Amino acid sequence: MNPRLICDRHNVVDYMHQHGWEISIVILLTFSKHFLEVRRSLNLSANQKRLTVQPQFLLEWTKSLANCGRQRLCLANIQTPSTNLLTNHASGRLLAPLSLVIRPDYWWQLLPVVGGQDFGVKTVQYMNDNLYVPANTSSEDEDLILSIIPQDAGWELISFQARRLNQGQSWSFACGQNELVIVNLSGTYTIEANCGRWTNFGDRENVFQGAGSALYLPRRSEFTIMAETGGEYAIAWVPTDQDNSPWLITSNQVPVSVRGGDNVSRQINDLLPPGSPVHRLVLVEVYTPSGNWSSYPPHKHDVHIEGKDGTLIEADLEEVYFYKIDKSEGYAYQRVYTDHNSPLHQAGKPIDALIRAEDNSAVLVPEGYHPVVSAPGYTTYYLNVLAGSAQSLANQDDPNFSWVKDTYQQVDPRLPLYSIQS
C-alpha cells in the first residue's frame, strides 16, 4: 500500500464535504489505491485528474507541512495565481481557488494536517517483530496453524490462514465481500459451497511431493471444507467489488518452471498467476534448495507505475510469505528493506529487517525488497499471496544487484524438486 495507513476514509470524505472541498481531479503521476478509494466514495470518474481546494485550507496545509518539513514530499508542483505561494503563505493572501498537482503517492499526508484535523491516520514502523508471524500456539483454535489479518499487518487487503483438519473433520466460512482461494498443503478434501461442490480436492502428501491445487471462490460464497484424509490447507481472501465464477486449478494444471541459475535457481509453481479470471489475488509456490537464494535479485512492488504506452512497470502489492521447511528444525532467512523509491522510506519509516523464518511461520512484505536464502541442509517452500493495484507480478529489481542475472552459468540440477505432471 502507499503507504501503510489505518484510517476511516468516510471520516475523511465527510470532512472534505463539510469544509467546502471541491474534489474534481487529481493528476495521477503514479496510482495510489488510497486515492482510488476516496475517488470511488465521491463517485468521481476515472478521467478526472485535478484536486481543487479552498485557499484557506491549502494555506493551513502548507503551513503545517512547512512546520514539519513535509512540503518537499507532498508538493510536486503547484499551479496557482501566486508564483510565490510557499514564500507568501504566511501573509494569508490566497484569494482564489487553486489547482493542485499532487504526486498521489504522497496525497495521504494532507489528511492528518489540513485544518489541524486528526483522522486517525497512522503510518506503521515495520521491524522484525511485526513483519514476522510465528505459528499459532494458542489452544483456543487447535486447528489454526497461523493467521494474518489486515489490522495486525498494517495493510488494507490480504487476510490469510493456514489450518489443519483430521479425517472426517470440517470447517465452515463465509466470504462476505471478499474473493477467496483455498490451497491444499497436504491431504484431500471435499468442499461444499453455495456456488458448487468439489470432491477429491488435493492430491499431495506434503508440499515437497507435488504441486498444490487451488479453488477460487467469488464474493458472497459460503462453504464447508471436509477432510477426506487428514491434512493442512491455506486460505487467503481480499475485498472485491467484482463478481467472478468459481475456478478450480488442479495440480496437473499448474504451470511449473525453474528460474534463475547457479545458487539462485528455484522452482516456481504458478497456482493463481496474472491473467487468471479473478480480481486481485495472485498465488505462487516457490522451492529454494539447500543453500540457494530466491526472490533474487531483490525486487520490490510498492508503487504502481505505468509506462507512457500503458505498460505496467511496477504494481503496488502486499505480499505474504508462508513457509514450510522440509525438516522441522530447519529455517530460512529473509531480508525486507526499502530505499528512496519506496513510499514508507520517503515518509520517514524505512524498513531494514532480517528475519529467521521457520516451519509454519510467515513473513509480511508491505513494501520494499525481500530476498530469501535457504539454510544449508534444508529445502525451503513458501506460498506467496499477493494483492494490490493490479492482478500482476510487475516488479523492479534493486539496481545494485540486478547485474547478477547476467552471470548465471547453469541451472541447479536438483530442480525441479519432483517430476512434473502433464
Secondary structure in CASP SS format (residue, H / E / C, confidence):
PFRMAT SS
TARGET T0000
AUTHOR 0000-0000-0000
METHOD secondary structure of the structure
MODEL  1
M C 1.00
N C 1.00
P C 1.00
R C 1.00
L E 1.00
I C 1.00
C C 1.00
D C 1.00
R H 1.00
H H 1.00
N H 1.00
V H 1.00
V H 1.00
D H 1.00
Y H 1.00
M H 1.00
H H 1.00
Q H 1.00
H C 1.00
G C 1.00
W C 1.00
E E 1.00
I E 1.00
S E 1.00
I E 1.00
V E 1.00
I C 1.00
L C 1.00
L C 1.00
T C 1.00
F E 1.00
S C 1.00
K H 1.00
H H 1.00
F H 1.00
L H 1.00
E H 1.00
V H 1.00
R H 1.00
R H 1.00
S H 1.00
L C 1.00
N C 1.00
L C 1.00
S C 1.00
A C 1.00
N C 1.00
Q C 1.00
K E 1.00
R E 1.00
L E 1.00
T E 1.00
V E 1.00
Q C 1.00
P H 1.00
Q H 1.00
F H 1.00
L H 1.00
L H 1.00
E H 1.00
W H 1.00
T H 1.00
K H 1.00
S H 1.00
L H 1.00
A H 1.00
N H 1.00
C H 1.00
G C 1.00
R C 1.00
Q H 1.00
R H 1.00
L H 1.00
C H 1.00
L C 1.00
A C 1.00
N E 1.00
I E 1.00
Q E 1.00
T C 1.00
P C 1.00
S C 1.00
T C 1.00
N C 1.00
L H 1.00
L H 1.00
T H 1.00
N H 1.00
H H 1.00
A H 1.00
S H 1.00
G C 1.00
R C 1.00
L C 1.00
L C 1.00
A C 1.00
P C 1.00
L E 1.00
S E 1.00
L E 1.00
V E 1.00
I C 1.00
R C 1.00
P C 1.00
D C 1.00
Y C 1.00
W H 1.00
W H 1.00
Q H 1.00
L H 1.00
L C 1.00
P C 1.00
V C 1.00
V H 1.00
G H 1.00
G H 1.00
Q C 1.00
D C 1.00
F C 1.00
G C 1.00
V C 1.00
K C 1.00
T E 1.00
V C 1.00
Q C 1.00
Y C 1.00
M C 1.00
N H 1.00
D H 1.00
N H 1.00
L H 1.00
Y E 1.00
V E 1.00
P C 1.00
A C 1.00
N C 1.00
T C 1.00
S C 1.00
S C 1.00
E C 1.00
D C 1.00
E C 1.00
D C 1.00
L E 1.00
I E 1.00
L E 1.00
S E 1.00
I E 1.00
I C 1.00
P H 1.00
Q H 1.00
D H 1.00
A H 1.00
G C 1.00
W C 1.00
E C 1.00
L C 1.00
I C 1.00
S E 1.00
F E 1.00
Q E 1.00
A E 1.00
R E 1.00
R E 1.00
L E 1.00
N C 1.00
Q C 1.00
G C 1.00
Q C 1.00
S E 1.00
W E 1.00
S E 1.00
F E 1.00
A E 1.00
C C 1.00
G C 1.00
Q C 1.00
N E 1.00
E E 1.00
L E 1.00
V E 1.00
I E 1.00
V E 1.00
N E 1.00
L C 1.00
S C 1.00
G E 1.00
T E 1.00
Y E 1.00
T E 1.00
I E 1.00
E E 1.00
A E 1.00
N C 1.00
C C 1.00
G E 1.00
R E 1.00
W E 1.00
T E 1.00
N E 1.00
F E 1.00
G E 1.00
D E 1.00
R E 1.00
E C 1.00
N C 1.00
V C 1.00
F C 1.00
Q C 1.00
G C 1.00
A C 1.00
G C 1.00
S C 1.00
A E 1.00
L E 1.00
Y E 1.00
L E 1.00
P C 1.00
R C 1.00
R C 1.00
S C 1.00
E E 1.00
F E 1.00
T E 1.00
I E 1.00
M E 1.00
A E 1.00
E E 1.00
T E 1.00
G C 1.00
G E 1.00
E E 1.00
Y E 1.00
A E 1.00
I E 1.00
A E 1.00
W E 1.00
V E 1.00
P E 1.00
T C 1.00
D C 1.00
Q C 1.00
D C 1.00
N C 1.00
S C 1.00
P C 1.00
W E 1.00
L E 1.00
I E 1.00
T C 1.00
S H 1.00
N H 1.00
Q H 1.00
V C 1.00
P C 1.00
V E 1.00
S E 1.00
V E 1.00
R E 1.00
G C 1.00
G C 1.00
D H 1.00
N H 1.00
V H 1.00
S C 1.00
R E 1.00
Q E 1.00
I E 1.00
N E 1.00
D E 1.00
L E 1.00
L E 1.00
P C 1.00
P C 1.00
G C 1.00
S C 1.00
P C 1.00
V C 1.00
H C 1.00
R C 1.00
L C 1.00
V E 1.00
L E 1.00
V E 1.00
E E 1.00
V E 1.00
Y E 1.00
T E 1.00
P C 1.00
S C 1.00
G C 1.00
N C 1.00
W E 1.00
S E 1.00
S C 1.00
Y C 1.00
P C 1.00
P C 1.00
H E 1.00
K E 1.00
H C 1.00
D E 1.00
V E 1.00
H E 1.00
I E 1.00
E E 1.00
G C 1.00
K C 1.00
D C 1.00
G C 1.00
T C 1.00
L E 1.00
I E 1.00
E E 1.00
A E 1.00
D E 1.00
L E 1.00
E E 1.00
E E 1.00
V E 1.00
Y E 1.00
F E 1.00
Y E 1.00
K E 1.00
I E 1.00
D C 1.00
K C 1.00
S C 1.00
E C 1.00
G C 1.00
Y E 1.00
A E 1.00
Y E 1.00
Q E 1.00
R E 1.00
V E 1.00
Y E 1.00
T C 1.00
D C 1.00
H C 1.00
N C 1.00
S C 1.00
P H 1.00
L H 1.00
H H 1.00
Q H 1.00
A C 1.00
G C 1.00
K C 1.00
P C 1.00
I C 1.00
D E 1.00
A E 1.00
L E 1.00
I E 1.00
R E 1.00
A E 1.00
E E 1.00
D C 1.00
N C 1.00
S C 1.00
A E 1.00
V E 1.00
L E 1.00
V E 1.00
P C 1.00
E C 1.00
G C 1.00
Y E 1.00
H C 1.00
P C 1.00
V E 1.00
V E 1.00
S E 1.00
A C 1.00
P C 1.00
G C 1.00
Y C 1.00
T C 1.00
T E 1.00
Y E 1.00
Y E 1.00
L E 1.00
N E 1.00
V E 1.00
L E 1.00
A E 1.00
G E 1.00
S C 1.00
A C 1.00
Q C 1.00
S C 1.00
L C 1.00
A C 1.00
N C 1.00
Q E 1.00
D E 1.00
D C 1.00
P C 1.00
N C 1.00
F C 1.00
S H 1.00
W H 1.00
V H 1.00
K H 1.00
D H 1.00
T H 1.00
Y C 1.00
Q C 1.00
Q C 1.00
V C 1.00
D C 1.00
P C 1.00
R C 1.00
L C 1.00
P C 1.00
L C 1.00
Y C 1.00
S C 1.00
I C 1.00
Q C 1.00
S C 1.00
END
